[in-house]
Amino acid sequence: MLPERPPSCFDSSVRKQILVVLVFFIASAWMAIFSGLLPGRMASDQLLFHEVTVRVFAEQFPKPNLADYRSATSPGYHLVLAAVDAALGLGRSGLQLAASGFTAGFLGLLVWVSYRAGAGRRAALLCAPLLASLYVWPAGVWLLPDNAGWLGVVGVLALAFHGRTVVHLVAAGVVLAALVWMRQIHLWAAAVIWMAGWLGPDRDASSLSESNRLSNGWFAGVRGEFLWLLSAFGQRMRRAAIAGVCTLPAFGFVAWFAWKWGGLTPPLFAEGGDLAGGHQGMNPAAPAFVLALLGLFTPFFAGVLHTSGQRLVREAKVGLVAAALAGAAIAAATPTSYDKEAGRWTGLWNIVQKIPAPMERSPVIIALAAAGAVALVLWCAALSRRDRWLLLTTVAGFSAAMTATHELWQRYVEPLVLIVLVLASSRAIGRPGNHIAGDTLRDRAAKAWCSLGPIVLAGAFAVLTTLTILKSDPIDPARYDEALDAERTRQGMP
């Protein structure tokens, strides 16, 4: 596995990879759009919420009512589509085609970022699982705002990981401000910008085991990391302050939304609202669930970890055991059984439901969270000092944001975990210390798995996505007309 540093920002290799991914997405997504399929949850969300909001905004354009509308998310996604609809008068398929541009942009940007980070010719392969995911591809077909949010998240992470100047921090702040217009919950990404400012332009490329040699034990190595993080305190504080200022517009927008809505969601979805459902409350199982998905999916990207992982196993076995125990403890500290009322359902939770969970603690989540904590340590060892702290901030910030929400659905978490794995894999591939130099059977298998692992996961996701859509009950389009009429009446529109 030789590190591949791309020679230019947009050479023919990355253009071809972006084109391949977009052709796969557009061919499959547009085929589904033109077929008029309206299956299950994704079509229900479109017909009852997001399409209604877009149409009402278009009719109210250029002064839509942002104080109260039929979506629990901030209104940016709907405003963009409403502007297009107001200008062109699109039908349902036309709106879906326009909305698919968000997903095309998300996937194309992620391939480019992965390529530039060091993945080279493997960039498209690393991104394939996201393309096939049940929680990404359908959001590119039906009117769902998820991928508009993930597009912004990738933009912020790319600028934070790659950027080392004030200009990059300012750009990240601008992207974050646009991001919270798409989904207010992604305000957590501000923490990554702050950390990027704190870390500054450090170019130390050493891995955990190389920088500290771990010769004095894994604890001494971790201690050295924190000592480095707190060094040059005054300079770091000044840079972090600049980063904080760059994120103020995003906080201002979210505060403005909260003022308009009287809470963190529009009134219909606030506590006591007609559609409140599961949008209010907290879910302390979120950190365990994020770790569990990280533990579940890391093996498919583990070829990248072969060299640094072997080194860490030799030199820091106790540290890895400590990480596993910490992950298990996080999962055991809060209920992790299947519980629809508590927001723990769909996706992996459906598997959890089938296995006994003593005292509401699922052995599935506990085991996967332990694996996820170990995986996080392995990724940190494969990355540069700066990258590993940004990775940890991303996982911690997102976990905190999910803790503040009630519904811990896999569709809210899986895309972020996959994005993190793509970025971590790309940056690890680009580091010379991770080169697989041996020629043993294990080494050759690891080299092959660098490409095959993501393909296997993408194939499994493609099967799951296809079967889920085919087995979903079709939604009656008449429900959209009823919802639209009800919303017009509620808004006092003729």
Summary of the structure (lengths in Angstrom):
residues: 494
radius of gyration: 22.6
end to end distance: 64.1
largest distance: 75.3
contacts: 1732
relative contact order: 0.14
helix: 73%
strand: 1%
